Amino acid sequence: MKKQVSLALAAVMAAGMLAACGGSSSSAAASSAASSEAGSTASAASNEAASGDALSADITLWTYPVGNFKDEASVNELIASFNQKYPGINVKVEYLDYSNGDDQVTAAIEAGTTPDIILEGPERLVANWGAKGKMLDISDLWTDEVTSDISAVSESVVAACKNDAGVYYEYPLCMTTHTMAINKEMFEAADALQYINDDGTWTTENFEKALQALKDSGVDTTCIVYCGAQGGDQGTRALVNNLYSGKFTSADHQTYTADSAENKKALQQLVDWSNAGLISYDASFAAADELQLFANGTIAMSFCWNASNQSQYASSVTFTPMPVVFPSDDGVPELCGGIWGFGIFDNGDANRAAAAKEFIKFVCDDSDQAVESVRMTGFFPVRASLGDVYAGTADEDRMNQFSGFMKYLGDYYNVAPAWAEQRTEWWNMLQRCFMGTPVDESVQTYVDNCNAAIAASKA
């Protein structure tokens, strides 16, 4: 049986309403221990610094493009609200993207010029920079009240924001699940909607029937398994894992499990469908290319969809993009999720660290600002107490299309070691499979290379 989320999550989502949590990677145990000790010292020092509106500091915020946190006007408005309560804290912002953001952070780490605050997910804040001893221990922000509030939505979020030793490096703001989407009119014309349940779920068997119906109705390209780069790989990962209930990693996130019987069966099934002309693949396409063809009405479905995409493409599509979950053999999917929040680089300055914490608490905890902060992201709150933040807004109907899928959030395995290396190995493996290399051989190469990367990360 697949992992089911708690009734609390279902109740929260029922009452209220795309572009990546379990414990983090344990790379370099000695480094992690040193990080914890250094972080705890800096954290304690920051608690002794000036607090509240008496604080005076110049701090920097680097933000990846999470919803409107990439929009300067929106961020400036947030900072202006913050400065009404904390006039002595000046916040300078730099906007990162996913094409070179990681390189910018790496360069800053090497140069000793890291920002105070950074907005992204646990795969970077916890499993990467935290594991390397670069992040400040912010466990003091995780009060019992906060932990309980977030746990009521998802224990996975709580687990993902700390390392194996229980040190928190991320303070989360929002979350989502990644889904598929179909061209509703194409499916209607092919009489293929009958294969999708009213709640957006469907089985692997019915997915195949829908593919056949689409082809029989004259659809040239039903869908594309893109494998030209790592962008949007959450879609292909979820597709492979769900078809026959496979897992992406072991439960402790220390081993990649593409070589399981379930995953190899799924990969072989995709190859067989491709050979039969039911699906397509493109060794040069990343998710952005696939999304554009879907938005153009050229293909019948996308494997890379979420609430943000639904908003982004709303004004350009001439059909109804209908979000659905990934097909699964038992009809109960496990969706990949995204968690975004704040971490603090350990720059050794207690006053700046204290100011950074006040900013994070304002964005995530303030009774007036927290709801607006979540809305800025375009995703869902990690706190049960915030309820449905989109009720009564122009986004209510759109977000309601996705809120029901939150109960299918699966394991947040993105915190496994050698995650960055694994992402490259994943799309290389897909290319090999579709270009004729036997699935067993393709998967073995993937596993061997990932294991070597894991060993190197712990050396």
BELLINFEN-V91130 format. One record per pair of residues at least 6 apart in sequence whose C-alpha atoms are under 8 Angstrom apart, sorted by the first residue. I is the first residue (numbers start at 0). J is the second residue. Records with the same first field share a line. If there is no record, write none. Layout:
# BELLINFEN-V91130
I=J  J
This chain:
# BELLINFEN-V91130
1=244  331  332  333
2=333  409
3=406  407
4=153  406  407  408
5=152  153
7=151  152
8=151  152  153  406
9=405  406
11=152  383  386
12=386  387  402  403  405  406
13=403
14=386  387
15=386  387  388  390
16=387  389  390  398  399  402  403
17=175  176  177  178  303  304  305  306  307  308
18=230  231  303  304  305  308
19=120  121  122  233  335  336  337  338  339  411  413
20=121  154  155  156  157  158  159  160  338  410  411  412  413  414
21=155  156  157  158  159  160  252  410  411  412  414
22=158  159  160  161  162  163  251  252  414
23=121  122  125  126  158  159  160  161  162  163  252  414  415  416
24=125  126  130  162  163  252  253  414  415  416
25=31  126  130  162  163  416  457
26=126  130  131  416  453  456  457
27=130  131  456  457  458
28=457
30=130  131  132
31=129  130  131  132
33=132
34=129  130  131  132  133  134
35=132  136  166
37=135
38=134  135  136  137  345
39=135  136
41=135  136  345  347  348  349
42=135  136  137  139  349  352
44=349
45=348  349  350  351  352  353
46=349  353
47=349
48=349  350  353
49=350  353
50=353  354  357
51=85  357
52=84  85  86  87
53=85  87
54=85  87  88  350  354
55=86  87  88  89  350  354
56=87  88  89  350  351  354
57=88  89  90  91  351
58=88  89  90  91  114  115  116  351  354  355
59=90  91  92  93  114  115  116
60=90  91  92  93  114  115  116  117  118
61=92  93  94  95  114  116  117  118
62=68  69  92  93  94  95  117  118  119
63=69  94  95  96  97  100  117  118  119
64=94  95  96  97
65=119  339  376
66=307  375  376  377  378
67=73  74  375  376  377
68=74  375  376
69=94  95
73=375
78=90
81=358  361
82=88  89
88=354
104=113
107=113
108=133
113=344  346
114=343  344
115=343  344  345  346  351  352  355
116=341  342  343  344  355
117=341  342  343  344
118=339  340  341  342
119=338  339  340  341
120=169  337  338  339  340  341
121=159  160  169  338  339  413  414
122=413  414  415  418
123=129
124=134  168  169  342
125=159  160  161  162  167  168  169  414
126=162  414  415  416
128=134
129=135  168
130=162
133=344  345
134=168  342  343  344  345
135=168  342  343  344  345
136=166  167  168
137=166  167  168  169  170  342  343
138=166  167  168
140=170  356  360
141=167  170
146=157
148=382  383  384
149=156  157  381  382  383
150=156  157  382
151=382  383
152=381  382  383
153=381
155=410  411
156=171  338  381
159=411  414
160=167  168  169  170  171
161=167  168  169
162=168
168=342  343
169=340  341  342
170=340  341  342  359
171=338  339  340  341  363  381
172=338  339  340  341  363  372  373  380  381
173=338  339  340  373  376  378  379  380  381
174=336  337  338  339  378  379  380  381
175=305  336  337  338  378  379  405
176=305  334  335  336  337  404  405  407  408
177=233  234  303  304  305  334  335  336  337
178=234  302  303  304  305  322  323  324  325  334
179=234  300  301  302  303  304  305  322  323  324  325
180=300  301  302  303  304  320  321  322  323  324
181=299  300  301  320  321  322  323
182=293  296  298  299  300  318  319  320  321
183=192  318  319  320  321
184=318  319
185=213  299
186=192  209  213  299
188=216
189=212  213  215  216
190=212
191=208  209  212  213
192=209
194=201  205  206  208  209
195=201  205
199=322  323  324
200=323  324  325  326  330  331  332
201=324  325  326  327  330
202=326  327  328  329  330
203=242  243  326  327  328  329  330
204=328
206=326
210=221  277  278
211=277
213=221
214=220  221  277
218=298  299
219=298
220=277  278  279  297  298  299
221=277  278  279  298  299  300
222=278  279  298  299  300  301
223=278  279  280  281  289  298  301
224=235  278  279  280  281  302
225=235  280  281  282  283  284  285  286  289
226=280  281  282  283  284  285  426  427  429  430
227=281  282  283  284  285  426  430
228=283  284  285  423  426
229=285  422  423  425  426
230=285  286  287
231=285  286  287  303
232=286  422  426
233=303  335
234=302  303  304  335
235=302
236=247
237=325  333  334  335
238=302  325  326
239=245  262  265  266
240=246  247  261  262  265
241=325  326  327  328  332  333
242=265  325  326  327  328
243=261  262  264  265  327  328
244=261  262  327  328  329
245=259  260  261  262
246=256  257  259  262
247=255  256  257  412
248=254  255  256  257  412  415
249=255  256
252=412  414  415  416
253=415  416
254=415  450
255=446  449  450
256=262  446
257=263  442  445  446
258=439  442  443  446
263=438  439  442
266=432  438
267=438
269=278
270=432  433
272=278
273=279  280  433
280=433
282=430
286=303
289=301
290=301  303
292=298
293=299  300  301
294=312  315  316
295=316  317
296=316  317  318
304=322
305=322  401
306=377  378  397  398  401
307=377  378
309=320  397
310=397
322=400  401
324=332  334  404
325=332  334
326=332
331=407
332=407
333=407  408  409  410
334=407  408  409
335=408  409  410  411
336=408  409  411
341=359
343=352  355
345=352
346=352
361=368  369
362=368  369  372
363=369  372
369=385
370=385  388
373=379  380  388
374=388  389
379=388
380=386  388
389=395  398
416=453  456
417=449  452  453  456
420=449  452
421=449  452
424=445  448  449
425=445
428=441  442  444  445
429=441
431=437  441
432=438  441
